Amino acid sequence: MSKSLEHLFENNRVWAARMERENPGFFSTLANQQTPKYLWIGCSDSRVPANQITGLDPGEVFVHRNVANVVVHSDLNALSVIQYAVDALKVEHIMVVGHYGCGGVLAATRGTRIGLADNWLRHVQDVRLRHRQRLNHLPQVELERVMCEMNVIEQVGNVALSNVMQDAWGRGQKITVHGWIYDVADGLVKDLDVSMTGSHEVVDVFRHAFKRYPRGI
Ligand code: CO
């Protein structure tokens, strides 16, 4: 079994040697501590790798990925990652990063059945329902792009309203939550301009965020 994956081990040896050559002591330093400034919450999609897109090395970004970059208040996995990143690692920025052409968002938008994941994507369908007046009049291609963006904005709100973030901001910890969208067609990240730096900004940023998408007549 492992024989057939030999090329991955070979890649790994080449990579580790190159890292150590370019930055002697790189791994021994990292082995003792990690001090990432960023928490990336993104989609599991293989085309959206956090480190490569942002040019960050191992040790520089804490990462949580799931199907359609969803943050749910009952998801112990995501909440544990956020809590550890905020309380223990003291990250300064949390970015929720969606991407155009997201299979999960498309399935939720089109009502396509996938299987077990339908239950997970129910949260994305809720986004579609909540904003239907800003969505239903759009042509399909545009609607799907907007849904990818709206899903990010909703999840930024979920991060900001989590008790972890509320407590952190409450004790004066400096953390900004951002919403980004990545385009798999050109490799570029766009800031959706919904950054929040404290509890007092959440409602305003959230309310204004959706005004860029006009309602249908
Ligand atoms: Co995706």
Boltz pocket constraint, residues with backbone or C-beta under 6 A from the ligand:
constraints:
  - pocket:
      binder: B
      contacts: [[A, 43], [A, 44], [A, 45], [A, 66], [A, 67], [A, 68], [A, 69], [A, 99], [A, 101], [A, 102], [A, 103], [A, 104], [A, 105]]
      max_distance: 6.0
